Amino acid sequence: MRDFIRVSAVLLLLLALMACNAAPSPEPAATEGVGAGEATTTTETGSATAVSESSPTVPSSEGAQVAGGRLQAVQDRGELICGVHGSLPGFGIVDASGEYAGFDVDFCRAIAAAVLGDPEAVEFRPLTAQERFTAVQTGEVDVLSRNTTYTISRDTSVGLDFGPVTFYDGQGMMVRKDSGIESLEDMAGATICVQSGTTTELNLADSFRARSIEFTPVVFSDADPTREAYNSGQCDGFTTDRSGLVASQTQLTAPEDHKILPDTLSKEPLGPSVLQGDAQWADVITWVVYATIQAEEFGIDQSNLEEMLASEDPNIRRFLGAEGELGQGMGLSNDFVVQIIRGVGNYGEIYNRNLGPDTPFDLPRGQNSLFTEGGLLYSPPFR
Ligand SMILES: N[C@@H](CCC(=O)N[C@@H](CS)C(=O)NCC(=O)O)C(=O)O
């Protein structure tokens, strides 16, 4: 069995090298380099040592801090530089009209609306999984809004500060419908396509190890070759965040031939992050996200905003800046929430526009519902 897997691994490696011709992408900074399109395979067993997520070395975060703070720098520049995914449908992608679109992209626009009064004042920087942390660490981007999981190592060793979770996700597994696989337990000896430089590779190893299931990871450093290798039949399974699987399924040759298993391999709370050490800028990101959630809880949306501005309710008046000075405390105008809602809408509007029933994804809100609806979204008070 072991020999068979070893031979298969070598064959797979050859196949992957022949078949993948992804566009070259910049070398990852300080990570073990697997070039774009190249696959590595190792046979993992139930007793194998778990792989560790490769993360870039941390430069001094002070070095990339902007004198006077990043809020001031963004206001002086008149534009927000936002790191996003460039090709993940529903989350961050350039649409048919050449515009960036997606759930993570709309949070960039919400920040620009709050800080600059203009949701369009954003320069989007598409970043691969490997490039994203370096882009924050070096100050190339003001904020990262790109299907990035909030973890302790990223918050501490990598030197980021995370805003609130915008999307509660979990890692899933996609297989072919005709494979006979119904759960992870049916995947003994399977080959699984996975991308490095993400939380995904470690979760995969941990989950299979915990179940004592032997498998062969086929590892790529970029998303497109990972998906394509699965698409062309080189792997029995393809694993990443469920959101990523749902989005990637639309890019397969025959989406209807594939299914996502019910198993969830991990917790993947996704949210925006900034460079550690600029408390005011981190506050801005945090309260922009909370504003979208609180707006939904108050029932304020793009259609009734003007009406709500005339509300007598003191909570709503404070929230919308008709009373009090809630924006001023972090260097924003007091009507920053109005700018966000006018620009992109409340959380539910952002969700529905990008992932809701009128989109190809039709993702149920699930955990991404307000706490009042049984979900996990809860904003601290605006007072
Ligand atoms: N949420 C996970 C995974 C995020 C992730 O990078 N997913 C892949 C698959 S959807 C991806 O975006 N790859 C694209 C790329 O590297 O350019 C993380 O933060 O590590």
The ligand as an SDF file (V2000), in Angstrom:
LIG
                    3D

 20 19  0  0  0  0  0  0  0  0999 V2000
   -8.6730   31.5530    5.1770 N   0  0  0  0  0  0  0  0  0  0  0  0
   -7.4730   30.8320    4.9250 C   0  0  0  0  0  0  0  0  0  0  0  0
   -7.3090   30.4680    3.4630 C   0  0  0  0  0  0  0  0  0  0  0  0
   -7.3400   31.6670    2.5810 C   0  0  0  0  0  0  0  0  0  0  0  0
   -6.7980   31.4290    1.1950 C   0  0  0  0  0  0  0  0  0  0  0  0
   -5.7760   32.0220    0.8640 O   0  0  0  0  0  0  0  0  0  0  0  0
   -7.4430   30.6030    0.3970 N   0  0  0  0  0  0  0  0  0  0  0  0
   -7.0020   30.2520   -0.9190 C   0  0  0  0  0  0  0  0  0  0  0  0
   -8.0660   29.4480   -1.5820 C   0  0  0  0  0  0  0  0  0  0  0  0
   -9.6230   30.2770   -1.7520 S   0  0  0  0  0  0  0  0  0  0  0  0
   -6.6980   31.4750   -1.7290 C   0  0  0  0  0  0  0  0  0  0  0  0
   -7.2750   32.5140   -1.5340 O   0  0  0  0  0  0  0  0  0  0  0  0
   -5.8050   31.3580   -2.6670 N   0  0  0  0  0  0  0  0  0  0  0  0
   -5.5370   32.3810   -3.6150 C   0  0  0  0  0  0  0  0  0  0  0  0
   -4.1580   32.8180   -3.7650 C   0  0  0  0  0  0  0  0  0  0  0  0
   -3.2480   32.3870   -3.0650 O   0  0  0  0  0  0  0  0  0  0  0  0
   -3.9430   33.6910   -4.6110 O   0  0  0  0  0  0  0  0  0  0  0  0
   -6.2680   31.6280    5.3700 C   0  0  0  0  0  0  0  0  0  0  0  0
   -6.4210   32.7660    5.7900 O   0  0  0  0  0  0  0  0  0  0  0  0
   -5.1570   31.0970    5.3230 O   0  0  0  0  0  0  0  0  0  0  0  0
  1  2  1  0
  2  3  1  0
  2 18  1  0
  3  4  1  0
  4  5  1  0
  5  6  2  0
  5  7  1  0
  7  8  1  0
  8  9  1  0
  8 11  1  0
  9 10  1  0
 11 12  2  0
 11 13  1  0
 13 14  1  0
 14 15  1  0
 15 16  2  0
 15 17  1  0
 18 19  2  0
 18 20  1  0
M  END
$$$$
